[in-house]
Amino acid sequence: MFRPDKLMAARKTAAGRYPQRGPWYTFVQRGTRWRDGASVLTFGRNRWLIALATTFALLCSLVAPCIGVFSPSLNWDSLAYVGIIKSWSLPDPADFQAAAYKDVRTFAEAVRPGAYGKLIADSDYRRIVAADPVAFSDQLPFYRIRPLYVWVVGAVSAFTPTIASAGAAVSVLSALAINLLIVGIAFRRLGVWAGAGTVAVVGLSPLLTDLAQKSTPDGLFVLLVAVGVALLGKRRDMAGVLVLVASTAVRSEAMLLNALLALALLAERFAGSRKSSSLPSAILFFGSIAVGQTIARLAGAYGFRVLYSATFIGFAPHPAELAATSIPLSVILGAWKSGIVEGLANAGLWAVLAEAVLMAFALSRYHDRLPERPTFLAIGMYAYTLARLVLYPAHDLRLNAPVFVGMAILLIHVARPRHLPGYWGQRVWERSVIGNPG
């Protein structure tokens, strides 16, 4: 295992003394100590600066959850999830519709007065669904295909005044858990200084803020993706795959992500990775498609043909009518164009593209030294981004968050110079600690 103290002892100058220590040594050595070749956080002579960096990282991780608490974004989807939970005890559509609208109105008046009117009268579709209990009930199968999210919200609602506030709490807690996961991984692999910077970039991004503000399944979905990718990056394949398969019960797009990650793991296996146990993982990933289809059938979601039609045409008061509706090619092309243009306008795709540039740079410079697993997983994540733009050309920030957070974790696995023996670790310390003998 490479250690800088042994490297310095082996590289004494001809005069029998060490060369002058560079700024990298001073910057890192005061904030870390070496044990078995790994950099471990310690509070030594520079403990106040280390405590300051740690406090800064924790504060950055709290920004998005605080915005979600004090400035939540109300959307119509919360009505559907509240309606599903109310239908457990109120089987009549008129009863659970009235109870759902009353619950959301109570939450809206407490956090954002005046916003409730837009939820019920912002469009003809919302006015019809608000006035017709049968039309409202017909919307619920689109949301029952996310049973894990509905169960989590139902469980949290036991501790909140309203079910709508429980949905907001799930989003806030998910964003907080994502940031704390990034803190743990970044500090452990990059050290306190680079870890604090990484947490600031991810925690202060608009994508995390958007996740925390909206009462949608996206926060829980991104959390599961982050945990699954982190486990796969550490080659804990079975645990990571099971977490990602469970995400199918939170968002149906997880089926697409899991299928492409399965192909990425198979590509790693065929590339000759001796450490890969990807074949069983790929089989489980493909099995998540069957899980998603089973959930859709049990939920009565009219089939994914109706969901795909609603993506381009728009939701209808009675969605079953969309099953026989054809989608003109001009509508599809227009949706693709608006999805890409608006995605670039709201910085969602820009963040994902910036991570792609960083990964491409690492591959071009250090492809012979990088671990294979993060590389193949990154290919699968970007294949999912392209496929999602084709199948579901929406432009919301939250839809780019799974790839953004997953790629941030993969880049942390790649960018860890002090933990890599041989190439990166030795080159960094030779240039800064040893200096240039010439």
Residue pairs with C-beta under 8 A, 6 or more apart in sequence:
1 36
1 37
1 421
2 37
2 421
2 422
2 425
2 426
3 34
3 37
4 25
4 34
4 429
4 433
5 34
7 426
7 429
7 430
7 433
7 434
8 18
8 433
8 434
11 19
11 430
11 434
12 18
13 19
13 437
19 434
19 435
19 437
20 435
21 433
22 431
22 432
22 433
22 435
23 432
24 428
24 429
24 431
24 432
24 433
25 429
25 432
25 433
27 193
28 39
28 191
28 193
28 418
30 44
30 45
30 46
30 49
31 41
31 42
31 44
31 46
31 49
31 50
31 53
31 191
31 192
31 193
32 39
32 40
32 41
32 42
32 191
32 192
32 418
33 39
33 40
33 42
33 44
34 40
37 419
37 421
38 419
39 191
39 418
39 419
41 50
41 187
41 191
41 192
42 50
43 50
43 51
50 192
53 192
53 193
53 195
53 196
54 187
54 192
54 196
56 196
56 200
57 183
57 186
57 187
57 195
57 196
57 199
57 200
57 203
58 183
60 179
60 196
60 199
60 200
60 203
60 204
61 176
61 179
61 180
61 182
61 183
61 199
61 203
62 176
62 179
63 203
63 204
63 209
64 175
64 176
64 179
64 203
64 204
64 208
64 209
64 211
64 212
65 172
65 173
65 175
65 176
65 179
65 212
67 209
67 212
67 213
68 168
68 171
68 172
68 175
68 209
68 211
68 212
68 213
69 168
69 172
71 213
72 111
72 112
72 168
72 213
72 214
72 215
73 210
73 213
73 214
73 215
74 104
74 108
74 111
74 112
74 115
74 116
74 118
74 119
74 215
75 119
75 214
75 215
75 216
76 119
76 126
77 143
77 215
77 216
78 104
78 164
78 167
78 168
78 215
78 216
79 100
79 101
79 104
79 119
79 136
80 139
80 140
80 142
80 143
81 143
81 149
81 150
81 153
81 163
81 167
81 215
82 100
82 103
82 104
82 163
82 164
82 167
83 96
83 97
83 100
83 136
83 137
83 140
84 140
84 143
84 144
84 150
85 150
85 153
85 154
85 157
85 163
86 95
86 96
86 99
86 100
86 103
86 163
87 93
87 96
87 137
87 140
88 154
90 96
90 99
93 133
93 134
93 136
93 137
94 133
96 137
97 133
97 136
97 137
98 133
100 136
101 120
101 130
103 162
103 163
103 164
104 116
104 119
104 162
104 164
105 116
106 161
106 162
106 164
107 162
107 164
107 165
107 168
108 115
108 116
108 119
108 164
109 116
110 165
111 168
119 126
120 126
120 127
120 130
121 127
121 130
125 314
125 315
125 316
125 317
128 135
128 317
129 135
129 136
129 139
129 317
130 136
132 317
135 317
135 318
138 317
138 318
138 319
138 320
139 315
139 319
141 299
141 300
141 301
141 302
141 319
142 301
142 307
142 310
142 315
142 319
143 150
144 150
144 299
144 300
144 301
145 252
145 292
145 295
145 296
145 299
145 301
146 217
146 249
146 250
146 251
146 252
147 249
147 295
147 299
148 220
148 246
148 249
148 250
149 170
149 217
149 220
149 221
149 249
149 250
149 251
152 170
152 220
153 163
153 166
153 167
153 170
154 163
154 166
156 166
156 169
156 170
157 163
157 165
157 166
159 166
160 166
160 169
164 215
167 215
168 215
170 215
170 219
170 220
171 211
171 212
171 213
171 214
171 215
171 216
171 218
171 219
171 220
172 212
172 219
173 219
174 211
174 212
174 219
174 220
174 222
174 223
175 208
175 209
175 211
175 212
175 219
176 212
177 223
178 208
178 211
178 219
178 222
178 223
178 226
178 405
179 199
179 202
179 203
179 208
181 223
181 226
181 227
181 230
182 198
182 199
182 202
182 203
182 226
182 405
182 408
182 409
182 412
183 195
183 199
185 230
185 409
185 412
186 194
186 195
186 196
186 198
186 199
186 412
187 195
187 196
188 195
189 195
189 412
189 413
189 416
189 419
190 198
190 412
190 415
190 416
190 418
191 418
194 415
198 408
198 412
201 408
202 208
202 404
202 405
202 408
205 351
205 404
206 346
206 347
206 348
206 397
207 348
207 351
207 397
207 398
207 400
207 401
207 404
207 405
208 401
208 405
210 396
210 397
210 398
210 401
211 218
211 219
211 222
211 398
211 401
212 219
214 398
216 398
217 250
217 251
218 251
218 398
218 399
218 401
220 250
221 247
221 250
221 251
221 254
221 402
222 398
222 401
222 402
222 405
224 243
224 244
224 246
224 247
224 250
225 244
225 247
225 254
225 257
225 402
225 405
225 406
226 405
226 406
226 409
227 240
227 243
228 240
228 241
228 243
228 244
228 247
229 240
229 377
229 381
229 406
229 409
229 410
230 240
230 409
231 237
231 239
231 240
231 243
232 240
232 241
232 261
232 281
232 373
232 377
233 373
233 374
233 377
233 409
233 410
233 413
235 275
235 277
235 373
237 277
237 278
237 280
237 281
238 280
238 281
238 284
240 281
241 281
241 284
241 285
242 284
244 254
244 257
244 258
244 261
244 285
244 288
245 258
245 284
245 285
245 287
245 288
245 291
247 254
247 257
247 258
248 254
248 255
248 258
248 288
248 291
248 292
248 295
249 291
249 295
252 292
252 295
252 296
252 304
252 307
253 388
253 392
254 288
254 292
255 288
255 289
255 292
256 384
256 387
256 388
256 391
257 380
257 381
257 384
257 402
258 285
258 286
258 288
258 289
259 285
259 286
259 288
259 289
260 380
260 381
260 383
260 384
260 387
261 285
261 377
261 380
261 381
261 384
262 281
262 282
262 283
262 285
262 286
263 282
263 380
263 383
264 376
264 377
264 379
264 380
264 383
265 276
265 278
265 281
265 282
265 285
265 376
265 380
266 278
266 279
266 282
267 376
267 379
268 276
268 278
268 372
268 373
268 376
269 276
269 278
269 279
269 282
271 372
271 376
273 372
273 373
276 372
276 373
296 303
296 304
301 307
302 319
302 320
302 322
302 323
303 323
305 322
305 323
306 319
306 320
306 322
306 323
308 391
309 322
309 323
309 325
309 327
310 316
310 319
310 322
311 335
311 391
311 392
311 393
311 394
312 327
312 331
312 332
312 335
313 322
313 325
313 327
313 331
316 322
335 393
336 389
336 390
336 393
338 393
338 395
339 389
339 393
339 394
339 395
340 349
340 389
340 393
340 395
341 395
342 395
343 349
343 389
343 395
343 400
344 350
345 395
346 395
346 397
347 397
348 395
348 396
348 397
348 399
348 400
348 401
348 404
349 400
351 400
351 404
352 382
352 385
352 400
352 403
352 404
352 407
355 403
355 404
355 407
355 408
355 411
356 382
356 407
358 411
358 415
359 375
359 378
359 407
359 410
359 411
359 414
362 370
362 411
362 414
362 415
363 370
363 375
366 423
366 424
369 420
369 422
369 423
369 424
370 414
371 413
371 414
373 413
374 410
374 411
374 413
374 414
375 414
377 406
377 410
378 407
378 410
381 403
381 406
381 407
381 410
382 403
384 402
384 403
385 400
385 403
388 399
392 399
416 424
417 424
417 425
417 428
418 425
418 428
419 425
